[in-house]
Amino acid sequence: MKIDGSFYLDSPSHLVCDVLVIGSGAGGSVIAHEIVKAGRDVLMIEEGPFIRSEIAPISVSEGVEKMWRNGGVTVAIGNTPIAYAEGSCVGGGTEVNSAIVQRAPNELLDQWAMDFSIKSFGSKELKPYYDKAYQAINATSSDGELGMPSDLLKKAAEKKGWEFTALDRAQSSCVGTNMCSSGCPTGAKQSMSQTLVRNSLAQGLRLIAHCRVYKLILNGQLVVGAKAIATAADGSTHKVSIRCRTAFVCAGAIQTPALLRASGVTHAVGNSLCLHPTIKILAQFPFQVDAHLSRLPLYAVTQFMPNIRLGGSVFVPGFFGMAIAEDWERRKHLLPLMSQCGMYYAMIRAKGRGKIRPLIGHKSDPVVTFSLTNEDFDNLGKGLIALAELMFAAGAKHLYPSLSQHEGWSSMDQVRDELISNRPLKKSNLMTIHLFSSCPMGEDSVRCATDSFGRVHGKVNLYVSDASLIPEAPGVNPQATVMAIAYRNAENWLANNL
């Protein structure tokens, strides 16, 4: 066995560890960091590469290819297909998100504690773990001028009299390269690879990248190891077997239930996927916005929370091109007008639920299905109307919603006439990067896949710690909640396994 500086494993290998952590996102990195810090032997396995800031991609296309699963777009099949994106690199989703950090609403945390019978859980109990997460990634407000895209959103919200909030970010000396979603080239984004993973490596963490775990080895109520396939630097693949005393599956809300089900662990696993369906508007203004030269809008309209939130998207030439390509014939005239455009969204807490199922006999991505409810379509329509109001209040000239074969709107009268009387949301091009709830936690063993601290029901030493534990959609970016739950779970595990 040999591991080079990029954490490739270049030959067939048999590995032994005390604690196996599968996945290196917000949950896995916290678990590994806390257990390594306690002096335990931890092996972390990550399917994707380690893209350190020193070698970060220099273009969106390169970043999407290297850091996002399936080039950034996979589709959940349902009554309206929803494109979803997952990070696939060391640091997981924290490497490709916008670095925005938010706490879940207190009322939701307290409600989940009751509804799912979660011990030692709620807004009061999670506060110190949220505080610890914020400190670990330096979650702070941004200094200086935020740029026209942020100013437009803020001033429009003020004009409408709507509640809004400034957004904290995981950052340190950010200079606004606008590369958050494709690899921060300065190291300012305080993702897991830049913070907890680096700290853990310095304290003895063993990390193998370019390695996909496809099956857990179970012996009754015990997990005793895993099987994996590693890709070497030259592109060749090698079988890897791993023996462990404890395993934490932290591969995210899609890959975690897929791995568990492929390993024969199926009770309440992969049956309750929740997400935040998001619909966007490409807004054209009669003045320079230069969104591609600015940070993404760092305000969110919270007037309609927790079920609907309005905000701004990352705007770079590649993403602008994708928005135009949705309907080239109707939008191609915008191509030379990029500096006058911006991208904004309406996001909802869907009531619908999805399922994740691995393909038997295949070591590929699972099949994901998700069906929106009538209430979800109603909220998407309300969100789109509110977003259009916000954009026209910001001075937009014309709006191009993510609706198939749509001419767009130049006035609110057009929006209301179309959406209030006949909301065509089933023809919408929806997307999400927020996925959770596929292995919900709690003592309600009928609905929950794990106990209150992430231990899989019916197993002694198999744990989950990632977004799949969050009982329902939180209505905000989930990173801080994933980290807070992971800190809490790590503390509980250490207290019982010294």
FITORNU-26936 format. One record per residue (C-alpha): x, y, z. Coordinates in nm, 2 decimals. Layout:
<sites>
<site <X Y Z>>
...
</sites>
This chain:
<sites>
<site <0.00 0.00 0.00>>
<site <0.13 0.35 -0.09>>
<site <-0.05 0.68 -0.05>>
<site <0.10 0.98 -0.23>>
<site <0.06 1.35 -0.15>>
<site <-0.28 1.36 -0.33>>
<site <-0.40 1.07 -0.11>>
<site <-0.42 0.82 -0.39>>
<site <-0.40 0.45 -0.30>>
<site <-0.20 0.29 -0.58>>
<site <-0.24 -0.09 -0.51>>
<site <-0.48 -0.35 -0.37>>
<site <-0.49 -0.30 0.00>>
<site <-0.62 -0.44 0.33>>
<site <-0.66 -0.17 0.59>>
<site <-0.73 -0.19 0.96>>
<site <-0.86 0.10 1.18>>
<site <-1.04 0.17 1.51>>
<site <-1.29 0.41 1.36>>
<site <-1.39 0.42 1.00>>
<site <-1.54 0.75 0.87>>
<site <-1.70 0.73 0.52>>
<site <-1.73 1.07 0.37>>
<site <-1.56 1.40 0.45>>
<site <-1.83 1.66 0.44>>
<site <-1.96 1.87 0.72>>
<site <-2.06 1.57 0.93>>
<site <-1.78 1.33 0.86>>
<site <-1.51 1.60 0.91>>
<site <-1.65 1.69 1.25>>
<site <-1.68 1.33 1.36>>
<site <-1.32 1.25 1.25>>
<site <-1.18 1.57 1.41>>
<site <-1.33 1.51 1.75>>
<site <-1.24 1.14 1.77>>
<site <-0.88 1.20 1.64>>
<site <-0.84 1.48 1.89>>
<site <-0.93 1.23 2.16>>
<site <-0.64 1.02 2.05>>
<site <-0.82 0.75 1.86>>
<site <-0.72 0.59 1.53>>
<site <-0.94 0.72 1.25>>
<site <-0.94 0.63 0.88>>
<site <-1.14 0.86 0.66>>
<site <-1.24 0.74 0.31>>
<site <-1.35 0.99 0.04>>
<site <-1.46 0.91 -0.31>>
<site <-1.35 1.23 -0.47>>
<site <-1.01 1.42 -0.49>>
<site <-0.84 1.65 -0.24>>
<site <-0.86 1.99 -0.41>>
<site <-0.65 2.21 -0.18>>
<site <-0.66 2.59 -0.23>>
<site <-0.31 2.58 -0.36>>
<site <-0.43 2.38 -0.66>>
<site <-0.79 2.50 -0.68>>
<site <-0.95 2.50 -1.02>>
<site <-0.92 2.83 -1.21>>
<site <-1.25 2.80 -1.40>>
<site <-1.61 2.71 -1.33>>
<site <-1.60 2.43 -1.58>>
<site <-1.29 2.27 -1.43>>
<site <-1.43 2.31 -1.08>>
<site <-1.76 2.15 -1.17>>
<site <-1.59 1.86 -1.34>>
<site <-1.35 1.79 -1.05>>
<site <-1.55 1.87 -0.74>>
<site <-1.92 1.80 -0.82>>
<site <-2.07 1.46 -0.86>>
<site <-2.18 1.39 -1.22>>
<site <-2.07 1.73 -1.34>>
<site <-2.30 1.91 -1.09>>
<site <-2.64 1.77 -1.22>>
<site <-2.82 1.46 -1.12>>
<site <-3.20 1.43 -1.15>>
<site <-3.46 1.32 -0.89>>
<site <-3.74 1.16 -1.10>>
<site <-4.10 1.26 -1.01>>
<site <-4.41 1.46 -1.12>>
<site <-4.17 1.75 -1.18>>
<site <-3.80 1.64 -1.22>>
<site <-3.56 1.82 -0.98>>
<site <-3.20 1.85 -1.06>>
<site <-2.98 1.81 -0.75>>
<site <-2.61 1.87 -0.70>>
<site <-2.37 1.70 -0.46>>
<site <-2.00 1.77 -0.38>>
<site <-1.77 1.48 -0.45>>
<site <-1.43 1.58 -0.31>>
<site <-1.26 1.61 0.03>>
<site <-1.48 1.84 0.22>>
<site <-1.80 1.73 0.04>>
<site <-2.07 1.99 0.00>>
<site <-1.88 2.25 0.20>>
<site <-1.64 2.28 -0.09>>
<site <-1.90 2.37 -0.35>>
<site <-2.16 2.56 -0.15>>
<site <-2.17 2.94 -0.11>>
<site <-2.01 2.93 0.24>>
<site <-2.34 3.06 0.38>>
<site <-2.39 2.95 0.74>>
<site <-2.73 2.96 0.92>>
<site <-2.90 2.80 1.22>>
<site <-3.22 2.62 1.18>>
<site <-3.52 2.80 1.32>>
<site <-3.56 2.74 1.69>>
<site <-3.93 2.64 1.65>>
<site <-3.84 2.37 1.41>>
<site <-3.56 2.22 1.63>>
<site <-3.80 2.21 1.92>>
<site <-4.08 2.06 1.71>>
<site <-3.85 1.79 1.57>>
<site <-3.74 1.69 1.93>>
<site <-4.11 1.62 2.01>>
<site <-4.23 1.47 1.68>>
<site <-3.94 1.23 1.64>>
<site <-3.87 1.17 2.01>>
<site <-3.51 1.29 2.00>>
<site <-3.34 1.29 2.33>>
<site <-3.13 1.59 2.45>>
<site <-3.23 1.78 2.13>>
<site <-3.39 2.12 2.06>>
<site <-3.29 2.49 2.03>>
<site <-3.15 2.51 2.38>>
<site <-2.96 2.18 2.37>>
<site <-2.81 2.25 2.02>>
<site <-2.70 2.61 2.09>>
<site <-2.35 2.53 2.23>>
<site <-2.29 2.29 1.93>>
<site <-2.40 2.56 1.68>>
<site <-2.16 2.80 1.86>>
<site <-1.88 2.55 1.83>>
<site <-1.95 2.50 1.46>>
<site <-1.95 2.87 1.40>>
<site <-1.62 2.91 1.57>>
<site <-1.46 2.62 1.38>>
<site <-1.53 2.78 1.04>>
<site <-1.52 3.14 1.15>>
<site <-1.88 3.21 1.05>>
<site <-1.89 3.59 1.03>>
<site <-2.06 3.87 0.84>>
<site <-1.88 4.01 0.54>>
<site <-1.68 4.33 0.56>>
<site <-1.69 4.62 0.32>>
<site <-1.89 4.67 0.01>>
<site <-2.10 4.36 -0.08>>
<site <-2.16 4.47 -0.44>>
<site <-2.46 4.57 -0.65>>
<site <-2.64 4.23 -0.64>>
<site <-2.66 4.25 -0.26>>
<site <-2.76 4.61 -0.26>>
<site <-3.04 4.56 -0.50>>
<site <-3.19 4.28 -0.29>>
<site <-3.16 4.47 0.03>>
<site <-3.31 4.79 -0.10>>
<site <-3.59 4.61 -0.27>>
<site <-3.68 4.43 0.05>>
<site <-3.67 4.76 0.24>>
<site <-3.90 4.92 -0.03>>
<site <-4.15 4.63 0.01>>
<site <-4.13 4.64 0.39>>
<site <-4.03 4.28 0.40>>
<site <-3.81 4.12 0.67>>
<site <-3.46 4.03 0.56>>
<site <-3.14 3.92 0.72>>
<site <-2.77 3.95 0.64>>
<site <-2.60 3.61 0.59>>
<site <-2.29 3.49 0.78>>
<site <-2.03 3.30 0.58>>
<site <-1.75 3.06 0.66>>
<site <-1.47 3.29 0.57>>
<site <-1.14 3.44 0.66>>
<site <-1.01 3.75 0.47>>
<site <-1.24 3.69 0.17>>
<site <-1.15 3.90 -0.12>>
<site <-1.45 3.82 -0.33>>
<site <-1.31 3.60 -0.61>>
<site <-1.67 3.46 -0.66>>
<site <-1.52 3.11 -0.70>>
<site <-1.70 2.96 -0.39>>
<site <-1.87 2.69 -0.59>>
<site <-1.57 2.57 -0.79>>
<site <-1.28 2.59 -0.55>>
<site <-1.17 2.89 -0.35>>
<site <-0.82 2.98 -0.49>>
<site <-0.72 3.19 -0.18>>
<site <-0.81 2.96 0.10>>
<site <-1.04 3.23 0.24>>
<site <-1.34 3.00 0.23>>
<site <-1.34 2.80 0.55>>
<site <-1.46 2.47 0.41>>
<site <-1.38 2.14 0.57>>
<site <-1.07 2.08 0.36>>
<site <-0.93 2.42 0.48>>
<site <-1.02 2.37 0.85>>
<site <-1.11 2.05 1.02>>
<site <-0.96 1.81 0.77>>
<site <-0.63 1.99 0.78>>
<site <-0.63 2.00 1.16>>
<site <-0.72 1.63 1.18>>
<site <-0.44 1.53 0.94>>
<site <-0.19 1.72 1.16>>
<site <-0.32 1.52 1.46>>
<site <-0.29 1.18 1.29>>
<site <-0.60 1.13 1.07>>
<site <-0.54 0.88 0.79>>
<site <-0.72 1.00 0.48>>
<site <-0.76 0.81 0.15>>
<site <-0.92 1.00 -0.14>>
<site <-1.03 0.87 -0.48>>
<site <-1.18 0.57 -0.30>>
<site <-1.55 0.46 -0.31>>
<site <-1.69 0.24 -0.04>>
<site <-1.97 0.03 -0.20>>
<site <-2.06 -0.22 0.08>>
<site <-2.04 -0.25 0.45>>
<site <-1.95 -0.59 0.60>>
<site <-2.19 -0.69 0.87>>
<site <-2.19 -0.97 1.12>>
<site <-2.53 -0.97 1.29>>
<site <-2.56 -0.65 1.48>>
<site <-2.20 -0.55 1.42>>
<site <-2.03 -0.38 1.13>>
<site <-1.68 -0.53 1.10>>
<site <-1.56 -0.36 0.79>>
<site <-1.62 -0.24 0.44>>
<site <-1.53 -0.30 0.07>>
<site <-1.41 -0.03 -0.16>>
<site <-1.26 0.05 -0.49>>
<site <-0.97 0.29 -0.51>>
<site <-0.85 0.48 -0.82>>
<site <-0.48 0.53 -0.85>>
<site <-0.31 0.83 -1.00>>
<site <-0.27 0.65 -1.33>>
<site <-0.64 0.58 -1.35>>
<site <-0.62 0.21 -1.26>>
<site <-0.85 0.07 -1.00>>
<site <-0.78 -0.15 -0.70>>
<site <-0.99 -0.35 -0.45>>
<site <-0.97 -0.23 -0.09>>
<site <-1.09 -0.42 0.21>>
<site <-1.12 -0.24 0.55>>
<site <-1.16 -0.38 0.90>>
<site <-1.29 -0.16 1.17>>
<site <-1.43 -0.15 1.52>>
<site <-1.68 0.13 1.46>>
<site <-1.81 0.29 1.14>>
<site <-1.96 0.63 1.08>>
<site <-2.14 0.67 0.74>>
<site <-2.13 1.03 0.65>>
<site <-2.17 1.03 0.27>>
<site <-2.47 1.27 0.25>>
<site <-2.84 1.24 0.22>>
<site <-2.82 1.05 -0.11>>
<site <-2.51 0.83 -0.08>>
<site <-2.55 0.73 0.28>>
<site <-2.89 0.56 0.25>>
<site <-2.77 0.41 -0.08>>
<site <-2.47 0.25 0.09>>
<site <-2.67 0.13 0.38>>
<site <-2.94 -0.03 0.16>>
<site <-2.68 -0.19 -0.06>>
<site <-2.54 -0.34 0.26>>
<site <-2.87 -0.48 0.38>>
<site <-2.96 -0.21 0.62>>
<site <-3.30 -0.09 0.51>>
<site <-3.53 -0.01 0.80>>
<site <-3.65 0.35 0.76>>
<site <-3.35 0.41 0.53>>
<site <-3.39 0.61 0.21>>
<site <-3.77 0.64 0.24>>
<site <-3.81 1.00 0.36>>
<site <-3.58 1.23 0.15>>
<site <-3.65 1.60 0.20>>
<site <-3.51 1.88 0.00>>
<site <-3.55 2.25 -0.09>>
<site <-3.70 2.28 -0.44>>
<site <-3.56 2.61 -0.58>>
<site <-3.69 2.81 -0.88>>
<site <-3.48 3.09 -1.02>>
<site <-3.52 3.41 -1.21>>
<site <-3.27 3.56 -1.45>>
<site <-3.33 3.93 -1.41>>
<site <-3.23 4.19 -1.67>>
<site <-3.17 4.54 -1.54>>
<site <-3.15 4.87 -1.74>>
<site <-2.82 4.94 -1.57>>
<site <-2.48 4.78 -1.49>>
<site <-2.50 4.52 -1.21>>
<site <-2.17 4.33 -1.28>>
<site <-2.29 4.04 -1.07>>
<site <-2.01 3.83 -1.22>>
<site <-1.76 4.06 -1.05>>
<site <-1.93 4.05 -0.71>>
<site <-2.00 3.82 -0.43>>
<site <-2.33 3.64 -0.45>>
<site <-2.61 3.84 -0.28>>
<site <-2.55 3.82 0.10>>
<site <-2.90 3.89 0.21>>
<site <-3.20 3.67 0.23>>
<site <-3.57 3.77 0.25>>
<site <-3.72 3.59 0.55>>
<site <-4.07 3.75 0.54>>
<site <-4.22 3.42 0.43>>
<site <-4.01 3.18 0.64>>
<site <-3.99 2.90 0.73>>
<site <-4.17 2.77 0.42>>
<site <-4.05 3.02 0.16>>
<site <-3.72 3.20 0.14>>
<site <-3.59 3.45 -0.13>>
<site <-3.22 3.51 -0.21>>
<site <-2.95 3.54 -0.46>>
<site <-2.74 3.29 -0.65>>
<site <-2.38 3.27 -0.75>>
<site <-2.34 3.45 -1.09>>
<site <-2.04 3.36 -1.31>>
<site <-2.02 3.34 -1.69>>
<site <-2.06 2.96 -1.69>>
<site <-2.38 2.97 -1.48>>
<site <-2.51 3.26 -1.68>>
<site <-2.46 3.06 -1.99>>
<site <-2.65 2.77 -1.84>>
<site <-2.95 3.00 -1.76>>
<site <-2.95 3.12 -2.12>>
<site <-2.92 2.77 -2.25>>
<site <-3.25 2.68 -2.07>>
<site <-3.43 2.85 -2.36>>
<site <-3.17 2.97 -2.61>>
<site <-3.41 3.11 -2.88>>
<site <-3.58 3.34 -2.63>>
<site <-3.27 3.43 -2.43>>
<site <-2.97 3.44 -2.67>>
<site <-3.00 3.82 -2.70>>
<site <-2.89 3.84 -2.34>>
<site <-2.55 3.70 -2.41>>
<site <-2.38 4.04 -2.47>>
<site <-2.57 4.19 -2.18>>
<site <-2.43 3.98 -1.90>>
<site <-2.32 4.28 -1.70>>
<site <-2.68 4.39 -1.68>>
<site <-2.81 4.06 -1.54>>
<site <-2.84 3.89 -1.20>>
<site <-2.97 3.56 -1.07>>
<site <-3.21 3.53 -0.78>>
<site <-3.42 3.24 -0.64>>
<site <-3.73 3.13 -0.44>>
<site <-3.67 2.83 -0.22>>
<site <-3.94 2.63 -0.04>>
<site <-3.96 2.36 0.24>>
<site <-4.13 2.09 0.04>>
<site <-4.39 1.87 0.21>>
<site <-4.32 1.60 -0.05>>
<site <-4.09 1.30 0.02>>
<site <-3.85 1.11 -0.19>>
<site <-3.68 0.76 -0.20>>
<site <-3.33 0.65 -0.27>>
<site <-3.27 0.30 -0.41>>
<site <-2.94 0.15 -0.51>>
<site <-2.92 -0.04 -0.84>>
<site <-2.87 -0.41 -0.74>>
<site <-2.54 -0.54 -0.87>>
<site <-2.42 -0.19 -0.98>>
<site <-2.16 0.02 -0.80>>
<site <-2.31 0.34 -0.95>>
<site <-2.53 0.62 -0.82>>
<site <-2.87 0.52 -0.69>>
<site <-3.21 0.60 -0.84>>
<site <-3.37 0.90 -0.66>>
<site <-3.74 0.98 -0.69>>
<site <-3.92 1.27 -0.54>>
<site <-4.28 1.39 -0.57>>
<site <-4.40 1.74 -0.50>>
<site <-4.74 1.79 -0.33>>
<site <-5.01 2.03 -0.43>>
<site <-4.91 2.25 -0.14>>
<site <-4.55 2.25 -0.27>>
<site <-4.66 2.37 -0.62>>
<site <-4.87 2.63 -0.44>>
<site <-4.57 2.75 -0.24>>
<site <-4.35 2.76 -0.55>>
<site <-4.61 2.98 -0.72>>
<site <-4.63 3.21 -0.42>>
<site <-4.25 3.22 -0.40>>
<site <-4.21 3.30 -0.77>>
<site <-4.47 3.58 -0.74>>
<site <-4.29 3.73 -0.44>>
<site <-3.95 3.70 -0.61>>
<site <-4.09 3.88 -0.92>>
<site <-4.22 4.16 -0.69>>
<site <-3.88 4.18 -0.53>>
<site <-3.70 4.20 -0.87>>
<site <-3.93 4.47 -1.01>>
<site <-3.89 4.66 -0.69>>
<site <-3.51 4.64 -0.74>>
<site <-3.56 4.80 -1.08>>
<site <-3.55 4.50 -1.31>>
<site <-3.65 4.56 -1.68>>
<site <-3.74 4.20 -1.77>>
<site <-3.76 3.87 -1.58>>
<site <-3.69 3.52 -1.72>>
<site <-3.82 3.25 -1.48>>
<site <-3.70 2.89 -1.49>>
<site <-4.01 2.79 -1.68>>
<site <-4.00 2.59 -2.00>>
<site <-4.07 2.78 -2.32>>
<site <-4.15 3.11 -2.14>>
<site <-4.12 3.46 -2.28>>
<site <-4.06 3.62 -1.94>>
<site <-4.23 3.91 -1.78>>
<site <-4.19 4.29 -1.80>>
<site <-4.45 4.38 -1.54>>
<site <-4.62 4.24 -1.23>>
<site <-4.95 4.25 -1.41>>
<site <-4.82 3.98 -1.64>>
<site <-4.69 3.78 -1.35>>
<site <-5.02 3.79 -1.16>>
<site <-5.23 3.72 -1.46>>
<site <-5.03 3.41 -1.54>>
<site <-4.94 3.27 -1.20>>
<site <-5.25 3.35 -0.99>>
<site <-5.50 3.22 -1.24>>
<site <-5.29 2.93 -1.39>>
<site <-4.96 2.85 -1.22>>
<site <-4.76 2.65 -1.48>>
<site <-4.52 2.53 -1.22>>
<site <-4.52 2.17 -1.34>>
<site <-4.32 2.30 -1.64>>
<site <-4.06 2.45 -1.41>>
<site <-3.69 2.37 -1.42>>
<site <-3.63 2.31 -1.05>>
<site <-3.30 2.24 -0.87>>
<site <-3.16 2.20 -0.53>>
<site <-2.83 2.17 -0.34>>
<site <-3.00 2.11 0.00>>
<site <-3.08 1.74 0.07>>
<site <-3.16 1.58 0.40>>
<site <-3.39 1.35 0.61>>
<site <-3.33 1.02 0.43>>
<site <-3.21 0.85 0.76>>
<site <-3.40 1.05 1.02>>
<site <-3.28 1.04 1.38>>
<site <-3.49 0.97 1.69>>
<site <-3.63 0.71 1.93>>
<site <-3.94 0.67 1.71>>
<site <-3.81 0.34 1.57>>
<site <-4.09 0.31 1.32>>
<site <-4.00 0.64 1.14>>
<site <-3.64 0.68 1.23>>
<site <-3.33 0.50 1.10>>
<site <-3.11 0.59 1.39>>
<site <-3.14 0.66 1.76>>
<site <-3.11 1.01 1.90>>
<site <-2.73 1.01 1.85>>
<site <-2.70 0.86 1.51>>
<site <-2.66 0.49 1.60>>
<site <-2.85 0.28 1.34>>
<site <-3.14 0.10 1.51>>
<site <-3.06 -0.26 1.55>>
<site <-2.68 -0.22 1.52>>
<site <-2.42 -0.19 1.79>>
<site <-2.14 0.00 1.62>>
<site <-2.28 0.15 1.30>>
<site <-2.35 0.52 1.30>>
<site <-2.47 0.80 1.06>>
<site <-2.37 1.16 1.09>>
<site <-2.46 1.38 0.80>>
<site <-2.76 1.57 0.66>>
<site <-2.96 1.25 0.63>>
<site <-3.02 1.27 1.01>>
<site <-3.20 1.61 1.00>>
<site <-3.56 1.50 1.05>>
<site <-3.72 1.74 0.80>>
<site <-3.62 2.03 0.57>>
<site <-3.49 2.32 0.78>>
<site <-3.56 2.60 0.54>>
<site <-3.20 2.72 0.55>>
<site <-2.86 2.61 0.44>>
<site <-2.80 2.29 0.64>>
<site <-2.42 2.30 0.70>>
<site <-2.43 2.45 1.05>>
<site <-2.71 2.21 1.16>>
<site <-2.51 1.91 1.02>>
<site <-2.20 2.02 1.21>>
<site <-2.39 2.09 1.53>>
<site <-2.55 1.75 1.53>>
<site <-2.21 1.59 1.45>>
<site <-2.04 1.76 1.74>>
<site <-2.32 1.65 1.97>>
<site <-2.30 1.29 1.84>>
<site <-1.92 1.28 1.86>>
<site <-1.93 1.40 2.22>>
<site <-2.19 1.13 2.31>>
<site <-1.99 0.85 2.13>>
<site <-1.67 0.95 2.31>>
<site <-1.84 0.95 2.64>>
<site <-1.95 0.60 2.59>>
<site <-1.64 0.46 2.42>>
<site <-1.34 0.57 2.62>>
</sites>
